[in-house]
Amino acid sequence: MKNILIIGAGKSSSALIKYLLNKIEEESLFLTIGDIATENAEKLLKNHKNTKAIILDVFDKKQREEQIAKADIVISMLPARFHLDVAKDCITFGKHMVTASYVSDEMKALDSLAKEKGLVFMNEIGLDPGIDHMSAMQVIDKIKDAGGKMLLFESFCGGIVAPESDTNLWNYKFTWNPRNVVLAGQGGAAMFIQEGTYKYIPYNKLFRRSEFLEVNGSGKFEAIANRDSLKYRSVYGLDDIPTMYRGTIRKVGFSRAWNIFIQLGMTDDSYTIQESENMSYRDFVNLFLAYSPSDSVELKLRSYLKIDQDDVMWEKLEELDLFSTEKKIGLKNATPAQMLQKILEESWTLGEDDKDMIVMQHLFGYEMNGEKHQIESSFVVLGENQTYTAMSKTVGLPVGIATLKILKGEIKTPGVQIPISREVYGPILKELEAHGIKFTEKKTPYLGYNPNNVRG
């Protein structure tokens, strides 16, 4: 019997756990879920045989080492900053490890040790990063195998609310960690390249420089540039590609409204507010506005941001109860970003029967036999409810599939890695299709930005 240890039973773990529960007898598994509290894990396990939920404090070295030593493979569903201690223990005890998070420099530093011990440390095997890598490399390799030269690669992905559950003016609800949504785009300028020209968008301009796209009959969307598209040129073997752009999908209109929070300073996470716990939502808004002995908070805000009273942007702000004197922040020594998150969670949390939606689209431009071509590859996945979301499915299933393939020796190349090799992406994408995660490919006219090669 193979022992799998999952550390963390948060929102993205439900589909992963369900997948592994369905494989317990067939693959002879024993599943242990460790979390700081067992309530959610027990709810997901439903007293299934060959499983147990345990209280596991990842900062308790003795307890963490004891559980990792018992496992054959460890899945860390913790926030990325907590993976390193788990990874070091996996090196010590000779255990494979799987995460859905971006590879940190500290994780990369373990590569030689993992290889020495023959351990697979699979990272970035969720949705984005994860399915995006695998689906992109499958098409890129196909184009190269046929003798094509890549000219353009654009990739867009987003977790949004499904049309039948879209009940607010923002056309958005939280489908994953709300903190990551509030802080999105921070930490440096967005970087990409278009027709050989490097482009940079600073955070304060990011949400007003959106791209527009239509995805396979599912409607019109906008995309905000990811922080660093350039690093994937070398990862994908596209060092000389003239156009490389990666972005996050939202419904049209979201970015313009979100920019209000940025301009006010509400997304800042670098300092704390005194007496934040006693502030009303209205007090919070007023923090960022000039003092006036006569003008109301509403009037000051509209004047400062030049928002007309009949503008839909104003309706979006009112919908969040931002000007309420009754509702309290209730968070002590909170940052502006934490206070904004508290307000948004009240309005944007998925209801029990709400459905979310994942949308992904890739564009591949290439030259072959002197002619330019383009392929559009996309998928749309709908969630079931608040627990079994499309987000948990698209993050959790690749993690679960990779875990079993590592255990069975089907993925065996050791080291710290991401899923860009044929050994990894081929069988995982094939199994994902059986679960309804399937890309639709179609040929479209090449959309080269600059056919006359005039630098833009």
C-alpha positions in Angstrom: 0.0 0.0 0.0 1.3 3.4 -1.0 1.1 6.2 1.5 0.2 9.7 0.3 0.4 12.7 2.6 -1.4 15.8 1.6 -0.5 18.9 3.7 -3.3 21.5 3.5 -7.0 21.0 2.9 -8.0 24.4 1.6 -10.2 25.5 -1.3 -8.1 24.0 -4.0 -7.8 20.6 -2.4 -11.4 19.3 -2.8 -11.1 17.9 -6.3 -7.6 16.5 -5.6 -8.9 14.6 -2.6 -12.0 13.3 -4.5 -9.8 12.1 -7.3 -7.5 10.2 -5.0 -10.4 8.7 -3.0 -11.7 7.2 -6.3 -8.3 5.6 -6.8 -7.7 4.1 -3.4 -8.7 0.5 -4.2 -7.5 0.5 -7.7 -4.0 1.8 -6.8 -3.9 0.4 -3.2 -3.5 3.8 -1.5 -3.6 5.1 2.0 -4.4 8.8 2.2 -3.5 11.1 5.1 -4.5 14.7 5.1 -2.8 17.0 7.6 -4.0 20.5 8.3 -4.0 23.0 11.2 -7.7 22.0 11.7 -9.3 18.7 10.6 -12.9 19.9 10.0 -12.6 20.5 6.2 -10.5 17.4 5.7 -13.0 15.2 7.5 -15.8 16.7 5.5 -14.0 15.8 2.2 -12.9 12.3 3.3 -16.4 11.3 4.4 -15.1 8.4 6.6 -13.7 6.7 3.5 -11.6 3.6 4.3 -7.8 3.8 4.1 -7.9 7.5 5.0 -7.4 9.7 8.0 -7.4 13.4 8.8 -4.8 14.6 11.3 -3.9 17.9 12.9 -0.6 19.0 11.4 1.1 22.2 12.2 3.7 22.7 9.5 5.8 24.8 11.9 6.1 21.9 14.3 9.3 20.3 13.1 9.0 17.1 15.0 5.4 16.5 14.0 6.1 17.4 10.3 9.1 15.1 10.1 7.2 12.2 11.7 4.4 12.4 9.1 6.7 12.9 6.1 8.9 10.0 7.1 5.8 7.7 6.9 4.8 8.8 3.4 5.9 7.6 0.0 5.0 10.9 -1.6 4.1 14.3 -0.2 1.6 16.8 -1.8 2.0 20.3 -0.4 -1.1 22.4 -0.9 0.2 25.1 1.4 0.9 28.6 0.4 4.1 28.7 -1.6 6.1 30.4 1.2 5.7 27.3 3.4 6.9 24.6 0.9 10.6 24.9 1.7 10.7 23.1 5.1 8.5 20.4 3.7 10.8 20.0 0.7 13.9 19.8 2.9 12.3 17.0 5.0 11.5 15.2 1.7 15.2 15.3 0.8 16.1 14.1 4.3 13.7 11.1 4.2 13.9 10.4 0.5 10.3 11.2 -0.5 8.9 12.5 -3.7 7.1 15.9 -3.6 4.4 17.6 -5.6 3.2 21.2 -5.4 1.0 23.5 -7.6 3.2 26.5 -6.8 5.7 28.5 -8.7 9.3 27.2 -8.2 11.1 29.6 -5.9 14.9 30.1 -6.0 15.1 28.2 -2.7 13.3 25.3 -4.2 15.6 25.3 -7.3 18.6 25.1 -4.9 17.4 21.6 -3.9 17.7 20.3 -7.5 21.0 18.6 -7.2 20.1 16.9 -3.9 16.8 15.7 -5.3 18.7 14.2 -8.3 21.3 12.6 -6.1 18.5 10.8 -4.3 16.5 10.0 -7.4 13.5 12.1 -6.2 10.9 13.8 -8.4 10.0 17.3 -7.1 7.2 18.3 -9.4 6.1 21.9 -9.1 3.8 24.2 -11.1 1.4 21.3 -11.8 -1.9 23.0 -11.1 -3.8 25.3 -13.5 -1.8 28.4 -14.0 0.9 27.4 -13.6 0.4 23.9 -14.7 -2.2 23.1 -17.4 -1.0 26.2 -19.2 2.6 24.9 -19.3 1.6 21.4 -20.5 -0.9 22.5 -23.1 1.5 25.1 -24.5 4.4 22.8 -24.7 2.3 20.1 -26.5 1.5 22.5 -29.3 4.9 24.2 -29.4 6.6 20.8 -29.7 4.2 19.8 -32.4 5.0 22.9 -34.4 8.7 22.5 -34.0 8.5 18.8 -34.9 6.8 19.8 -38.2 9.6 22.3 -39.0 7.8 25.4 -37.9 9.5 28.5 -36.4 7.6 30.1 -33.5 6.8 33.9 -33.9 4.2 34.5 -31.3 3.0 33.0 -28.1 0.2 34.5 -26.0 -1.5 32.8 -23.1 -4.5 33.9 -21.0 -6.2 32.3 -18.0 -8.7 33.4 -15.4 -11.0 32.1 -12.7 -14.3 33.9 -12.8 -17.9 33.3 -11.9 -20.1 31.2 -14.2 -22.8 33.1 -16.1 -25.7 31.5 -14.1 -24.1 32.6 -10.8 -23.0 36.1 -12.0 -25.1 38.2 -9.6 -23.1 41.3 -9.0 -22.1 44.4 -11.1 -18.4 43.4 -10.9 -19.1 40.1 -12.7 -16.7 38.5 -10.3 -16.5 36.3 -7.2 -13.6 34.7 -5.4 -12.7 31.3 -6.7 -9.3 31.1 -5.0 -7.2 32.8 -2.3 -8.8 36.4 -2.0 -5.5 37.8 -0.8 -3.8 36.9 -4.1 -6.6 38.7 -6.0 -6.2 41.9 -3.9 -2.4 41.9 -4.3 -2.4 40.8 -8.0 0.1 42.7 -10.2 2.2 44.1 -7.3 5.9 43.5 -6.9 7.3 45.1 -10.1 6.3 46.2 -13.6 4.6 43.7 -15.9 7.1 42.7 -18.6 6.5 41.2 -22.0 7.7 41.5 -25.6 5.7 42.4 -28.8 7.2 42.2 -32.3 10.7 42.3 -30.8 10.0 45.4 -28.7 10.2 45.1 -24.9 7.2 46.5 -23.0 6.8 47.4 -19.3 3.6 48.4 -17.5 4.0 49.8 -13.9 1.5 48.6 -11.3 -0.3 52.0 -11.2 -1.1 51.7 -14.9 -1.6 47.9 -15.2 -5.4 47.8 -14.9 -5.9 50.4 -17.6 -3.8 48.6 -20.2 -6.0 45.5 -20.7 -6.2 43.4 -23.8 -9.5 42.2 -25.2 -10.2 38.7 -26.4 -13.1 36.3 -27.3 -12.8 32.7 -26.2 -14.4 30.0 -28.3 -17.9 31.3 -28.2 -17.9 31.9 -24.4 -18.0 35.7 -24.7 -15.8 38.7 -24.6 -13.1 39.1 -21.9 -10.3 41.3 -21.0 -6.8 40.3 -19.9 -4.3 42.1 -17.6 -0.6 41.4 -18.2 1.1 39.0 -15.8 4.1 40.3 -14.0 6.8 38.5 -16.0 6.1 36.9 -19.3 9.7 37.1 -20.4 11.0 34.3 -18.1 9.0 31.7 -20.0 10.9 32.3 -23.2 13.8 30.1 -22.0 11.5 27.7 -20.1 9.6 27.0 -23.3 12.6 27.0 -25.5 11.5 30.2 -27.2 14.5 32.5 -26.5 14.3 34.3 -29.9 10.5 34.6 -30.1 9.5 38.2 -31.0 6.1 38.2 -29.2 5.5 36.7 -25.8 2.6 37.8 -23.6 0.8 36.1 -20.6 -2.3 37.6 -19.0 -5.0 37.1 -16.4 -8.6 37.0 -17.7 -11.5 39.0 -16.2 -14.9 40.0 -17.5 -14.9 43.3 -19.4 -15.2 46.3 -17.1 -13.6 44.7 -14.1 -10.1 46.3 -14.6 -11.4 49.8 -15.0 -13.3 49.5 -11.7 -10.5 47.7 -9.8 -8.2 50.6 -10.8 -10.2 52.8 -8.5 -8.8 50.8 -5.5 -5.3 51.1 -6.8 -5.5 54.9 -7.3 -6.9 55.4 -3.8 -4.2 53.2 -2.3 -6.5 50.5 -0.9 -4.5 47.6 -2.3 -1.3 48.6 -0.4 0.0 45.9 1.9 3.1 47.7 3.2 1.8 49.4 6.3 -0.9 49.0 9.0 -3.7 51.3 10.0 -4.1 52.3 13.6 -7.5 51.4 15.3 -8.5 49.6 12.1 -10.8 47.2 14.0 -13.1 50.0 15.0 -13.4 51.6 11.6 -16.6 51.5 9.5 -16.4 50.8 5.8 -17.0 54.5 5.3 -14.1 55.4 7.6 -11.9 53.2 5.5 -12.7 55.0 2.3 -12.3 58.4 4.0 -8.7 57.4 5.0 -7.6 58.0 1.4 -9.4 61.3 0.8 -8.6 64.9 1.7 -10.2 66.5 4.7 -13.2 68.7 4.1 -15.4 70.3 6.8 -18.4 70.3 4.5 -18.1 67.7 1.7 -19.4 64.2 2.1 -17.2 61.1 1.6 -19.2 60.3 -1.5 -18.7 63.8 -3.0 -15.0 63.8 -2.2 -14.5 60.4 -3.9 -16.4 61.3 -7.0 -14.5 64.6 -7.3 -11.1 63.1 -6.7 -11.6 60.2 -9.2 -13.8 62.2 -11.6 -16.6 59.6 -11.4 -20.1 60.8 -12.5 -23.0 59.8 -10.3 -24.7 57.9 -13.1 -21.5 56.1 -14.1 -21.6 52.3 -13.6 -18.3 52.6 -11.7 -20.2 54.4 -9.0 -22.9 51.8 -8.8 -20.1 49.1 -8.4 -18.7 51.0 -5.4 -22.1 51.4 -3.8 -22.9 47.7 -4.3 -20.0 46.9 -2.0 -21.5 49.0 0.8 -18.3 51.0 0.9 -20.1 54.0 2.4 -21.8 52.1 5.2 -21.4 53.6 8.7 -22.7 50.4 10.3 -20.4 47.7 8.9 -17.1 47.5 10.7 -13.7 46.3 9.5 -13.1 44.3 12.7 -9.4 43.6 11.9 -6.8 44.8 14.3 -3.7 46.6 12.9 -4.7 45.7 9.4 -3.1 46.9 6.2 -5.2 48.7 3.6 -5.1 45.5 1.4 -6.4 43.4 4.3 -9.2 45.8 5.0 -10.2 45.9 1.4 -10.2 42.1 1.3 -12.5 41.9 4.3 -15.0 44.2 2.5 -14.8 42.3 -0.8 -15.2 38.8 0.8 -18.6 39.9 2.2 -19.9 40.5 -1.4 -17.8 38.2 -3.5 -17.7 34.9 -1.7 -19.3 32.0 -3.7 -22.7 30.9 -2.4 -23.2 27.2 -1.6 -24.7 26.5 -5.0 -22.7 29.0 -7.0 -20.7 27.8 -10.0 -17.3 29.2 -11.0 -15.7 29.1 -14.5 -12.1 28.7 -15.7 -11.2 30.1 -19.1 -7.9 29.5 -20.8 -6.7 30.5 -24.2 -3.4 30.2 -26.0 -2.4 31.8 -29.3 0.5 30.3 -31.3 1.9 32.2 -34.3 4.5 30.4 -36.4 6.1 30.4 -39.8 6.4 27.3 -42.0 7.5 27.0 -45.6 7.5 30.7 -46.0 3.9 31.2 -44.8 2.7 32.5 -41.4 0.0 30.5 -39.5 -1.8 30.8 -36.2 -3.4 28.3 -33.9 -5.9 29.2 -31.2 -6.3 26.7 -28.4 -8.8 27.1 -25.6 -11.0 25.5 -22.9 -13.8 26.5 -20.6 -14.6 24.4 -17.4 -17.6 25.0 -15.1 -17.6 24.2 -11.4 -20.3 22.1 -9.6 -20.8 24.2 -6.5 -19.0 26.1 -3.7 -16.9 23.0 -2.7 -16.2 21.3 -6.0 -15.2 24.4 -8.0 -13.7 24.5 -11.5 -10.7 26.1 -9.8 -10.2 23.1 -7.5 -10.8 20.7 -10.4 -8.2 22.4 -12.7 -5.7 22.8 -9.9 -6.3 19.5 -8.1 -6.6 17.0 -10.9 -3.2 17.6 -12.5 -1.7 17.4 -9.0 -3.4 14.1 -8.3 -2.6 12.6 -11.7 1.1 13.6 -11.5 1.2 12.1 -8.0 0.0 8.7 -9.1 2.3 8.6 -12.1 5.3 9.4 -10.0 4.3 6.7 -7.5 3.9 4.2 -10.4 7.3 5.1 -11.9 5.7 6.5 -15.1 7.2 9.9 -14.4 10.7 9.1 -13.2 13.1 11.9 -14.3 14.5 13.2 -11.0 15.0 16.8 -9.8 13.2 20.0 -9.2 11.0 20.5 -12.3 7.9 21.8 -13.9 5.7 19.8 -16.3 7.2 20.8 -19.7 8.7 17.4 -20.8 6.8 15.0 -23.1 7.2 12.3 -20.4 5.0 14.5 -18.1 2.6 16.5 -20.2 1.5 13.8 -22.7 -0.1 11.3 -20.3 -1.4 14.0 -17.9 -3.2 15.9 -20.6 -4.7 12.7 -22.0 -6.1 11.8 -18.6 -7.4 15.3 -18.0 -9.5 15.0 -21.2 -11.4 12.1 -19.6 -12.3 14.5 -16.8 -13.7 17.1 -19.3 -10.6 19.3 -19.4 -10.0 19.3 -23.1 -8.6 22.0 -25.4 -10.3 22.9 -28.6 -7.8 23.9 -31.4 -8.6 25.9 -34.5 -6.6 27.7 -37.1 -7.0 31.5 -37.3 -5.4 34.2 -39.4 -1.9 35.2 -38.1 -2.4 38.4 -36.0 1.2 39.7 -36.2 1.1 43.1 -34.7 3.6 44.6 -37.1 3.5 43.1 -40.6 5.6 45.9 -42.0 8.3 45.4 -39.4 8.0 49.0 -38.2 9.1 49.0 -34.5 6.1 50.0 -32.3 
